[in-house]
Amino acid sequence: MAEATGPGTPTVIVSHLDVHYTVFGGGRRGVPSGQGTPTSFTDRLRRHRPTPKVRQIHAVKDVSFVARHGESIGIIGRNGSGKSTLLRAVAGLIPPSSGRLWVSGEPSLLGVNAVLMSKLSGERNIYIGAQALGLSKAEIAERFDEIVEFSGIGDAVYRPMSTYSSGMGARLRFAISTSATPDVLMIDEALATGDADFRHKSAERIARIREQAGTVFLVSHSNGSIRQICDRVLWMDQGRLIMDGPTEEVLPQYEATLPQKKRKKVVEPADPAVPGTVRHGGRDRLDVAAAVTHNFWSSGVDGAFVVSTHRLAAARAVTPVAARLGWPLLWVRPGSVHTATRNELERLRPQRLVVVGGEELISSETYETLESLAVGSIERLGSDDSAVTSAALVREFPPTDTTHLHVTLPHSAGSAPAVSLAAAVRGQAVFLLDASSCPDTAYEALQDLAPSVITFHGAEEDWSADVLDRVRQATGARVEFEATGGPMALAAGLWEDTAPGGRILVTGQSALEVLTASVAAVHAGIPLLLTTADRLPGRVRKTIERLAPREIVIAATVTGLPAPIRERLGTLVGGRSDSSSG
């Protein structure tokens, strides 16, 4: 079978991989007739021992594929099809019998790198497992509370692991294994662990890892989990790779082969109507983005930006520009155009289509597809280097406010999307600079922009002295550093001067949804607030109470912001509040 190809840097290359198991089974007891009579008691015992029976299991047969940064790949198939064996071979736990296997960096198989030792406390295991993932003790201490909170084990973290239930141990393994952003994360049925809330949080965590350029493999019997998380599927059967392609193409063909009684109907989570609220959602984040553009833009727009779901740095730089111009963001995967995006592009009919990023972010094949759908002009802007793309954006589309520039790291997460929202609201620009270099193109663009103040979002030590000196030399600006704090508080603080009584937008923590909603909110002139899937933080609730909205628009999937959050938001419409905690 031909290798799957696509854009992005390869993280896993598997070429004609075979894996054999040796299984030892019991032989037949007794002495065959005609073999003589034992001459001693020892001989009699030896003759009556079972003769070892050896069998060879050919678990993986001639499998080839290439996985790349930014992909989330599901592995499906019946029991015994070789799914888990393939995953363990990629993780380096099983040697190939033949063929070749290459993995970039240190792969993390959920529950393997984060090895939990039963005699040690959960606290000690967090440090052991996270250090194995490459985190320093200082980084672990910084993330310790978040790991414990995510796992939901509470004070049990200080007890020996031997006292944990299997579910507690599995949740802690997941929290440790995903505390860093590995090049390759492999999960074997992990999302089946825990209640619905934990599964939702797990899916969000995996989405966040993908947004930071990791590659995710998921082995699961839950087709719902595969659809929600994966954009590509490998279908295994009797050790062979039957099909490799987009989820929406492979999964229906696999499901058609299942016995009728095993075909489970996909049941969407309940989302009852709540007066005063409306949801722009869908099955996944790209559906949400398309629903937002559908409801905030009419057909015949002046222009639109096409951005990639792979590494969102470029999209964070585009967001303030798109908001200022009133152009929607249209999202594509590096190697394909999602159906919802295709439909929106055909409906919007933009006169100018700007595709942002180089071949790694949006492949030439995807660009050709966009070209065939475009009714107006189409062009590619920037490259795979986020600093070069930032420079191209500020030159082609200068900000309204050139006095203040925001700088973030390309791979910064957390509050970075909210920084783009703040810049969009203020008519300012976001510039992405690597920690150790400022290319000539970026230097020249900064020189031309000549801001008076540059805010680096993060600590001073995040950037090298050479980069900071080069920026000061280019601009003569006052350089300041800002620990941004939480994204929800940052977003809430933007609307202190907004008059009450209008509409507001609310979204979750997915960077893709935050950036899409940021452009829509500024375009429509309404506030955007961020919240979590399980509660409404006090700062967010108080802001909504002050705004007393006549309508709350929710931009998120039902799993991202489930029904209880929608119901809680409904109590705040028009200034109503049950005054209960979030």
C-alpha positions in Angstrom: 0.0 0.0 0.0 1.3 3.4 -0.8 2.4 5.6 1.9 0.1 8.4 3.1 1.6 11.7 2.2 0.8 15.2 3.3 2.3 18.5 4.4 4.2 19.2 7.6 7.4 17.7 9.1 7.3 13.9 9.4 7.2 12.7 13.0 6.7 8.9 12.3 7.7 7.0 9.2 6.7 3.3 9.0 7.9 1.3 6.0 6.9 -2.3 5.4 6.7 -3.1 9.1 6.2 -6.6 10.3 5.9 -7.7 13.9 5.9 -11.3 15.1 5.0 -12.7 18.5 6.2 -16.0 19.9 3.5 -17.6 22.1 4.3 -20.6 24.3 1.3 -23.0 24.9 0.9 -26.3 26.8 1.5 -29.6 25.0 -0.3 -32.9 25.4 0.1 -34.8 28.7 0.9 -38.5 28.9 3.1 -41.0 27.1 2.3 -41.9 23.6 1.8 -45.6 22.9 4.7 -47.4 21.6 7.2 -45.1 23.2 8.4 -47.6 25.8 8.0 -47.6 29.6 9.8 -45.2 31.9 12.6 -46.9 33.7 12.6 -44.6 36.8 10.4 -42.3 38.8 12.2 -39.2 37.4 11.8 -40.4 33.8 8.1 -41.0 34.5 7.7 -37.4 35.8 9.6 -36.0 32.8 7.5 -38.0 30.3 4.3 -36.7 31.9 5.3 -33.1 31.7 3.6 -31.1 29.0 5.7 -30.6 25.9 6.1 -26.9 25.2 4.1 -25.8 22.2 5.4 -22.8 20.3 3.3 -20.7 18.0 4.2 -17.7 15.9 1.7 -14.8 15.8 2.1 -12.4 12.8 0.5 -9.4 14.5 1.5 -6.6 12.0 1.9 -7.4 8.3 3.7 -5.1 5.8 2.3 -1.8 7.2 3.5 1.5 5.7 2.5 5.1 6.5 3.9 8.6 7.3 2.5 10.7 10.1 3.2 14.4 10.3 3.2 17.3 12.8 -0.3 18.6 13.5 -2.1 15.4 12.6 -4.4 13.4 15.0 -4.6 9.8 13.7 -7.2 7.2 14.8 -6.3 3.5 14.6 -9.5 1.4 14.2 -10.3 -2.3 13.7 -11.8 -5.4 15.4 -10.2 -7.1 18.4 -6.9 -8.8 17.4 -6.4 -6.6 14.3 -3.0 -5.4 15.4 -3.9 -1.9 16.5 -2.2 -1.9 19.9 0.8 -3.9 18.6 1.4 -1.2 16.0 1.2 1.5 18.6 3.6 -0.3 20.9 6.1 -0.8 18.0 6.0 2.9 17.2 6.6 3.6 21.0 9.7 1.4 20.8 8.4 -1.2 23.2 8.3 -4.0 20.6 11.1 -4.5 18.1 10.1 -4.9 14.4 10.6 -8.3 12.9 11.3 -6.7 9.6 10.8 -3.4 7.9 11.9 0.1 9.1 10.6 2.5 11.7 11.6 6.1 12.4 10.2 8.4 15.1 11.1 12.0 15.7 12.0 12.9 19.2 10.8 10.9 22.2 7.4 9.3 21.7 5.0 9.2 24.7 2.7 6.2 25.0 0.1 7.1 27.6 0.9 5.2 30.8 4.4 4.2 29.7 6.6 7.3 30.0 4.5 8.3 33.0 5.3 5.1 34.9 3.4 4.9 38.1 5.1 3.0 41.0 2.6 1.6 43.4 4.8 2.0 46.5 5.3 5.7 45.9 2.9 8.5 46.4 1.1 10.2 43.5 3.2 13.3 44.2 6.5 11.4 43.7 5.1 9.7 40.6 4.2 13.1 39.1 7.8 14.2 39.4 9.2 10.9 38.1 6.9 10.7 35.1 7.1 14.4 34.2 10.9 14.3 34.4 10.9 11.3 32.0 8.9 13.5 29.6 11.7 16.1 29.7 10.3 18.6 32.2 12.6 20.2 34.8 11.8 20.2 38.5 10.9 23.9 38.3 8.5 23.2 35.4 6.9 20.3 37.2 6.4 22.4 40.4 4.7 25.1 38.2 2.3 22.6 36.7 1.8 20.3 39.7 -1.5 21.8 40.9 -2.9 21.7 37.3 -1.9 18.0 37.0 -3.6 17.2 40.2 -6.7 19.2 39.4 -7.0 17.7 35.9 -6.7 14.1 37.3 -9.3 14.8 39.9 -7.6 12.7 42.6 -7.4 15.6 45.1 -5.5 15.0 48.4 -5.0 11.3 47.4 -2.0 12.6 45.5 -0.1 12.3 48.8 -1.1 8.7 49.4 0.7 5.6 47.9 -0.4 4.6 44.5 -1.3 1.2 45.8 -4.4 2.8 47.5 -5.7 4.2 44.2 -8.5 2.7 42.2 -7.7 1.7 38.6 -9.6 4.8 37.4 -7.7 7.1 39.6 -4.4 5.7 38.4 -5.5 5.9 34.7 -6.6 9.6 35.1 -3.3 10.5 36.8 -1.3 8.7 34.0 -3.2 10.8 31.4 -2.6 14.0 33.3 1.1 13.3 33.6 1.6 12.1 30.1 -0.1 15.2 28.7 1.6 17.7 31.0 4.3 18.2 28.4 3.8 18.6 24.6 5.5 15.5 23.1 6.4 15.3 19.5 4.3 12.1 19.3 1.5 11.2 21.9 0.0 7.7 21.7 -3.2 6.9 23.5 -4.6 3.4 23.7 -8.3 3.5 24.8 -7.5 6.2 27.4 -10.6 8.2 26.7 -12.8 5.2 27.9 -11.5 5.9 31.4 -13.5 8.1 33.8 -16.9 9.8 33.5 -18.2 11.9 30.7 -16.7 15.1 32.2 -13.2 13.6 32.3 -13.6 12.3 28.7 -14.6 15.8 27.6 -11.6 17.3 29.4 -9.3 14.6 27.8 -10.6 15.5 24.3 -9.9 19.2 25.0 -6.4 18.4 26.2 -5.6 16.4 23.1 -7.0 19.2 20.9 -4.6 21.6 22.7 -1.7 19.3 22.1 -2.5 19.3 18.4 -2.7 23.1 18.4 0.9 23.1 19.7 2.2 21.0 16.8 2.2 17.6 18.3 1.1 14.4 16.6 -1.5 12.3 18.3 -2.3 8.6 17.7 -5.5 7.2 19.3 -6.5 3.6 19.4 -10.2 3.3 20.3 -13.3 1.3 19.8 -15.4 4.4 20.3 -16.1 5.8 16.8 -17.5 8.9 18.5 -14.1 9.6 20.1 -12.4 9.0 16.7 -14.7 11.4 15.0 -14.3 14.1 17.6 -10.5 14.0 17.9 -9.0 12.6 14.7 -8.8 14.0 11.2 -7.2 10.9 9.7 -7.8 7.1 10.3 -5.8 4.0 9.8 -8.0 0.9 9.5 -6.3 -2.3 10.5 -7.6 -5.9 9.9 -5.7 -9.1 10.7 -2.5 -7.2 11.0 -2.8 -5.4 7.6 -3.5 -1.7 6.9 -6.7 -1.8 4.9 -7.3 1.9 4.4 -5.6 5.2 5.3 -7.4 8.5 4.8 -9.6 11.3 6.1 -11.9 10.3 9.0 -15.1 11.1 7.1 -14.0 8.7 4.3 -12.5 5.8 6.2 -14.9 5.5 9.2 -18.1 5.0 7.3 -16.5 2.2 5.2 -15.3 0.5 8.3 -18.7 0.8 10.0 -20.3 -0.8 7.0 -18.4 -4.0 7.6 -19.5 -4.4 11.3 -22.4 -6.7 12.2 -25.7 -4.8 12.5 -25.9 -5.2 16.3 -22.4 -3.7 16.7 -23.1 -0.6 14.7 -23.7 2.0 17.3 -25.6 5.1 16.4 -23.7 8.3 17.2 -25.7 10.0 19.9 -25.0 13.7 20.2 -24.9 15.1 23.7 -28.2 16.7 24.9 -28.4 20.5 24.3 -31.8 21.7 25.3 -32.9 25.2 24.2 -32.3 27.8 26.9 -34.2 31.2 26.5 -32.0 34.0 25.7 -29.1 31.8 24.4 -28.2 30.5 21.0 -25.4 28.1 20.0 -23.3 28.2 16.9 -21.8 24.8 17.2 -21.3 21.5 15.4 -19.5 18.1 15.7 -16.0 19.6 15.8 -14.1 22.8 16.0 -14.1 23.4 12.2 -17.9 23.0 12.2 -18.0 25.6 15.0 -15.8 28.0 13.0 -18.0 27.6 9.9 -21.2 28.1 12.0 -19.8 31.4 13.4 -18.9 32.8 9.9 -22.3 31.7 8.6 -24.1 33.7 11.3 -21.9 36.8 11.4 -21.1 37.3 7.7 -23.4 37.6 4.6 -22.5 36.4 1.2 -20.3 38.6 -1.0 -17.5 39.7 1.5 -14.6 41.8 0.4 -12.1 39.3 1.5 -11.3 36.3 3.7 -8.2 34.8 5.3 -7.4 31.1 5.1 -5.4 29.8 8.0 -4.2 26.4 9.1 -5.2 24.2 12.0 -1.5 23.1 12.2 0.4 25.4 14.5 -1.8 28.4 15.3 0.9 31.0 15.5 0.1 32.4 12.1 -3.6 32.5 12.9 -2.9 34.4 16.1 -1.0 37.1 14.0 -3.9 37.2 11.4 -6.7 37.6 14.0 -6.2 41.3 14.7 -5.9 42.0 10.9 -9.0 40.1 10.0 -11.0 41.8 12.8 -9.9 45.2 11.6 -10.8 44.5 8.0 -14.0 42.6 8.9 -12.8 39.5 7.0 -13.7 36.1 8.3 -11.2 33.3 9.2 -11.6 30.1 7.1 -9.8 27.1 8.6 -8.2 24.3 6.6 -6.2 21.3 7.6 -2.7 21.2 6.1 -3.6 18.6 3.5 -7.4 19.0 3.1 -10.3 21.4 3.0 -13.0 20.5 5.5 -16.5 20.2 4.1 -17.9 22.9 6.3 -15.1 25.3 5.3 -15.7 24.5 1.6 -19.4 25.2 2.0 -18.7 28.6 3.7 -16.1 29.6 1.0 -18.7 28.9 -1.7 -21.3 30.9 0.2 -19.2 33.9 1.2 -17.7 34.3 -2.3 -14.9 36.6 -1.1 -13.4 39.0 -3.7 -9.9 38.4 -2.3 -8.7 35.3 -0.6 -5.4 35.4 1.3 -3.9 32.1 2.2 -1.5 32.5 5.1 1.6 30.3 5.6 3.9 28.1 3.6 3.7 24.6 2.4 4.1 23.0 5.8 1.0 24.8 7.0 -1.1 24.6 3.9 0.1 22.3 1.1 0.2 23.1 -2.5 -2.6 20.5 -3.1 -4.8 22.3 -0.6 -3.9 25.7 -2.2 -5.0 24.3 -5.6 -8.3 23.2 -4.1 -8.9 26.6 -2.7 -7.9 28.1 -6.1 -10.6 26.1 -7.8 -13.2 27.3 -5.3 -12.2 31.0 -5.3 -14.4 33.4 -7.3 -12.0 36.4 -6.9 -8.3 36.7 -6.6 -6.2 34.3 -4.4 -2.7 34.7 -3.1 -0.4 33.2 -0.5 1.1 35.4 2.1 4.0 34.6 4.5 5.9 31.4 5.0 6.2 28.6 7.6 8.4 30.9 9.7 5.9 32.8 11.9 8.2 35.9 12.2 8.3 36.2 8.4 4.5 35.8 8.3 4.1 38.5 11.0 6.3 40.9 9.0 4.3 40.2 5.8 1.0 40.9 7.6 2.1 44.3 9.2 3.5 45.4 5.9 0.5 44.4 3.8 -2.1 45.4 6.4 -0.7 48.0 8.8 -2.5 48.2 12.1 -4.7 51.2 13.0 -2.6 51.8 16.2 1.1 51.6 15.3 2.3 53.0 18.6 1.9 49.7 20.6 3.0 46.3 19.4 2.4 42.9 21.1 5.0 40.2 20.8 4.5 36.5 21.8 6.4 33.3 21.2 5.3 31.2 18.2 4.5 28.2 20.4 3.2 30.0 23.4 -0.2 28.7 24.6 -2.5 29.6 27.5 -3.3 33.3 27.2 -1.8 33.8 23.7 -5.1 33.6 21.9 -6.6 36.2 24.3 -3.6 38.5 23.6 -4.7 38.4 19.9 -8.3 39.2 21.0 -7.0 42.2 23.0 -4.9 43.4 20.1 -7.9 43.1 17.8 -10.1 45.1 20.1 -7.5 47.9 20.3 -6.6 48.0 16.6 -3.0 46.8 17.3 -0.8 44.1 15.9 0.5 40.8 17.2 4.1 39.8 16.2 5.5 36.3 16.6 9.2 36.1 17.5 11.3 33.0 18.2 13.2 32.9 21.5 16.6 33.0 19.8 16.3 34.7 16.4 14.9 37.8 14.7 15.3 37.3 10.9 16.2 40.3 8.7 12.7 40.4 7.2 11.2 40.8 10.7 13.8 43.4 11.7 13.0 45.5 8.6 9.3 45.3 9.2 9.7 46.3 12.8 11.9 49.2 11.7 9.2 50.4 9.3 6.4 50.0 11.9 8.4 51.9 14.5 6.1 51.4 17.5 6.7 53.5 20.6 6.0 50.6 23.0 6.5 46.9 22.6 5.0 44.5 25.1 6.6 41.0 25.2 4.0 38.7 26.7 6.0 36.5 29.0 9.2 36.8 31.1 12.3 38.6 30.0 14.3 35.4 30.1 12.0 33.8 27.5 13.8 35.6 24.8 17.6 35.8 24.2 19.4 39.0 24.9 20.4 39.1 21.2 16.7 39.1 20.1 15.8 41.9 22.6 18.8 44.0 21.6 17.9 43.6 17.9 14.3 44.6 18.5 15.4 47.7 20.4 17.8 48.6 17.7 15.2 48.3 15.0 12.5 50.3 16.7 14.0 52.4 19.5 10.8 51.5 21.4 10.3 51.1 25.1 10.3 47.3 25.7 8.2 46.0 28.6 7.3 42.5 29.7 3.9 41.4 30.9 2.9 38.2 32.7 -0.5 38.1 31.0 -2.3 36.0 33.6 -5.3 33.9 32.8 -7.1 34.2 29.4 -10.5 34.4 30.9 -9.6 37.4 33.1 -7.8 39.1 30.2 -10.8 38.8 28.0 -13.2 39.9 30.7 -11.1 43.0 31.4 -11.6 44.3 27.8 -15.2 45.3 28.2 -15.3 47.6 31.2 -16.5 50.6 29.0 -19.1 48.5 27.1 -22.7 49.6 27.6 -25.1 46.9 28.9 -28.1 45.4 27.1 -26.6 44.1 23.9 -25.5 40.7 22.6 -22.3 38.9 23.8 -20.3 36.0 22.5 -19.1 33.2 24.9 -16.6 30.5 23.9 -14.4 27.9 25.6 -10.6 27.3 25.8 -10.0 25.9 22.3 -7.6 28.4 20.6 -9.2 27.8 17.2 -12.6 28.8 18.6 -11.3 31.7 20.5 -9.6 33.2 17.4 -12.6 32.7 15.2 -14.9 34.2 17.8 -12.5 37.1 18.3 -12.8 38.2 14.7 -16.5 37.8 14.8 -16.9 39.7 18.0 -14.9 42.7 16.8 -16.6 42.6 13.4 -20.0 42.7 15.1 -19.0 45.1 17.8 -20.0 42.9 20.7 -18.0 41.5 23.7 -16.4 38.1 23.8 -15.9 36.2 27.0 -14.1 32.9 27.7 -15.1 30.2 30.1 -14.5 26.6 31.0 -16.5 23.4 30.3 -17.4 22.7 33.9 -18.0 26.1 35.6 -18.5 29.8 35.1 -15.6 31.6 36.9 -16.6 34.5 39.2 -14.8 37.1 37.1 -16.6 36.0 34.0 -20.0 35.8 35.7 -19.7 39.3 37.2 -18.8 40.7 33.8 -21.8 39.1 32.2 -24.0 40.4 35.1 -22.8 43.9 34.5 -23.3 43.7 30.7 -26.8 42.3 31.2 -27.0 40.9 27.7 -30.3 40.5 25.8 -28.8 37.5 24.1 -25.8 35.2 24.7 -24.3 33.5 21.6 -22.3 30.4 22.5 -19.5 29.5 20.0 -18.5 26.0 21.0 -19.4 22.3 20.6 -21.8 20.8 23.1 -18.9 18.9 24.6 -16.8 22.0 24.7 -19.4 24.0 26.6 -22.1 21.5 27.7 -25.7 22.0 28.5 -25.2 22.9 32.2 -23.0 25.9 31.2 -25.6 27.0 28.7 -28.3 26.8 31.4 -26.1 28.8 33.8 -25.5 31.5 31.1 -29.3 31.6 30.5 -29.8 32.8 34.1 -27.7 35.9 33.3 -29.6 37.1 30.3 -31.0 40.5 30.7 -29.3 41.0 34.1 -31.1 38.0 35.7 -29.0 36.0 38.1 -29.7 33.3 40.6 -26.6 34.5 42.5 -25.4 30.9 42.9 -21.8 30.1 42.4 -20.4 29.2 39.0 
